[in-house]
């Protein structure tokens, strides 16, 4: 990834792509035209989510990191629901219509579940306990001495 990464923008675009994929399931599209692209985009989303999580795990001091982890978690949940829809919907593009895809989508759901677990563990590890002040009283006095 680039040196300067706007994680919120990346997550926004991934959410938009996921919405397009959901629309593909809802509409009566021709599987001959859209099946391969739907699978390709689904696997792209899986790889992108993995890449973003790895980036966040390797950059623990990012500004607004917790907020971005929340956005990523929400996207991961939405992606998981989409995979469930893809696996169980009776639409033209689904694992119901193409049972050979069932295992492929199960693997993507399993990877997503692992990422969600990792996000949860990461959030717990970086959380500041409520009883512990982020700034000591001495530091606060030093910061406010000129006011």
C-alpha positions as CSV (number, residue, x, y, z in Angstrom):
1,X,0.0,0.0,0.0
2,X,1.0,3.6,-0.5
3,X,2.9,5.6,2.2
4,X,-0.2,7.8,2.7
5,X,-3.3,5.7,2.9
6,X,-6.8,7.2,3.4
7,X,-8.3,4.2,5.1
8,X,-11.8,5.7,5.4
9,X,-11.9,6.4,1.6
10,X,-10.8,2.8,0.9
11,X,-13.5,1.4,3.2
12,X,-16.1,3.7,1.6
13,X,-15.3,2.4,-1.9
14,X,-15.4,-1.2,-0.7
15,X,-18.8,-0.5,0.9
16,X,-19.9,0.9,-2.5
17,X,-18.6,-2.2,-4.3
18,X,-20.4,-4.4,-1.9
19,X,-23.7,-2.6,-2.5
20,X,-23.3,-3.2,-6.3
21,X,-22.7,-6.9,-5.6
22,X,-25.8,-7.0,-3.4
23,X,-27.8,-5.4,-6.2
24,X,-26.5,-8.1,-8.6
25,X,-28.2,-10.7,-6.3
26,X,-31.4,-8.8,-6.1
27,X,-31.8,-8.1,-9.8
28,X,-32.6,-10.7,-12.5
29,X,-29.2,-10.6,-14.2
30,X,-27.8,-13.1,-16.7
31,X,-25.4,-15.4,-14.9
32,X,-23.5,-15.9,-18.2
33,X,-22.6,-12.2,-18.1
34,X,-22.2,-11.6,-14.4
35,X,-21.3,-14.8,-12.6
36,X,-17.5,-14.6,-13.2
37,X,-17.3,-10.9,-12.3
38,X,-19.4,-11.4,-9.2
39,X,-17.1,-14.1,-8.0
40,X,-14.0,-12.0,-8.9
41,X,-15.3,-9.0,-7.0
42,X,-16.2,-11.1,-4.0
43,X,-12.7,-12.5,-3.8
44,X,-11.3,-9.0,-4.4
45,X,-13.3,-7.7,-1.4
46,X,-11.9,-10.6,0.7
47,X,-8.3,-9.7,-0.2
48,X,-8.9,-6.0,0.3
49,X,-10.4,-6.6,3.8
50,X,-7.4,-8.7,4.7
51,X,-4.9,-6.1,3.4
52,X,-6.6,-3.3,5.4
53,X,-6.6,-5.3,8.6
54,X,-2.9,-6.2,8.2
55,X,-2.1,-2.5,7.6
56,X,-4.0,-1.5,10.8
57,X,-2.3,-4.3,12.8
58,X,1.1,-3.1,11.6
59,X,0.4,0.6,12.3
60,X,-0.8,0.6,15.9
61,X,-0.2,4.4,16.4
62,X,-2.4,5.6,13.5
63,X,-4.6,8.6,14.3
64,X,-8.3,7.5,14.6
65,X,-7.2,3.8,14.4
66,X,-10.0,2.6,16.6
67,X,-12.6,4.4,14.5
68,X,-11.2,2.9,11.4
69,X,-11.3,-0.6,13.0
70,X,-14.9,0.0,13.8
71,X,-15.6,0.9,10.1
72,X,-13.7,-2.2,9.0
73,X,-15.6,-4.3,11.5
74,X,-18.9,-3.0,10.1
75,X,-17.8,-3.7,6.6
76,X,-16.7,-7.2,7.5
77,X,-20.1,-7.9,9.0
78,X,-21.9,-6.6,5.9
79,X,-19.6,-8.7,3.7
80,X,-20.4,-11.8,5.9
81,X,-24.1,-11.2,5.4
82,X,-23.6,-10.8,1.7
83,X,-21.8,-14.1,1.6
84,X,-24.7,-15.7,3.4
85,X,-27.1,-14.2,0.9
86,X,-24.8,-15.4,-2.0
87,X,-24.8,-18.9,-0.5
88,X,-28.5,-19.2,0.2
89,X,-30.4,-16.9,-2.1
90,X,-32.5,-18.5,-4.9
91,X,-31.4,-15.8,-7.4
92,X,-29.6,-16.3,-10.7
93,X,-26.2,-15.9,-9.1
94,X,-26.0,-18.0,-6.0
95,X,-24.5,-21.1,-4.6
96,X,-28.0,-22.6,-4.6
97,X,-28.0,-22.3,-8.4
98,X,-24.4,-23.3,-8.7
99,X,-23.6,-25.7,-5.8
100,X,-19.9,-25.9,-6.8
101,X,-19.6,-22.4,-5.3
102,X,-20.8,-23.4,-1.8
103,X,-17.3,-24.4,-0.6
104,X,-15.7,-21.3,-2.1
105,X,-18.0,-19.0,-0.3
106,X,-17.7,-21.0,3.0
107,X,-14.0,-20.4,2.9
108,X,-14.5,-16.7,2.4
109,X,-17.0,-16.6,5.3
110,X,-14.4,-18.5,7.5
111,X,-11.7,-16.0,6.7
112,X,-14.0,-13.1,7.4
113,X,-14.9,-14.6,10.8
114,X,-11.2,-14.9,11.6
115,X,-10.7,-11.2,10.7
116,X,-13.7,-10.2,12.9
117,X,-12.2,-12.1,15.8
118,X,-8.8,-10.5,15.2
119,X,-10.4,-7.0,15.1
120,X,-12.1,-7.7,18.4
121,X,-8.9,-9.0,20.0
122,X,-7.1,-5.9,18.7
123,X,-9.7,-3.6,20.1
124,X,-9.5,-5.2,23.5
125,X,-5.7,-5.1,23.5
126,X,-5.5,-1.4,22.8
127,X,-8.4,-0.3,24.9
128,X,-7.5,2.1,27.8
129,X,-9.2,0.9,31.0
130,X,-11.9,3.3,32.2
131,X,-10.2,3.7,35.6
132,X,-6.8,4.6,34.1
133,X,-6.3,8.1,33.0
134,X,-4.6,8.7,29.6
135,X,-2.8,11.7,31.1
136,X,-1.4,11.7,34.6
137,X,-2.3,14.5,37.0
138,X,1.4,15.7,36.9
139,X,1.2,15.8,33.1
140,X,-2.1,17.6,33.2
141,X,-0.7,20.2,35.7
142,X,2.3,20.8,33.5
143,X,0.1,21.3,30.4
144,X,-2.2,23.7,32.2
145,X,0.3,25.7,34.2
146,X,0.3,28.7,31.8
147,X,-3.5,29.0,31.8
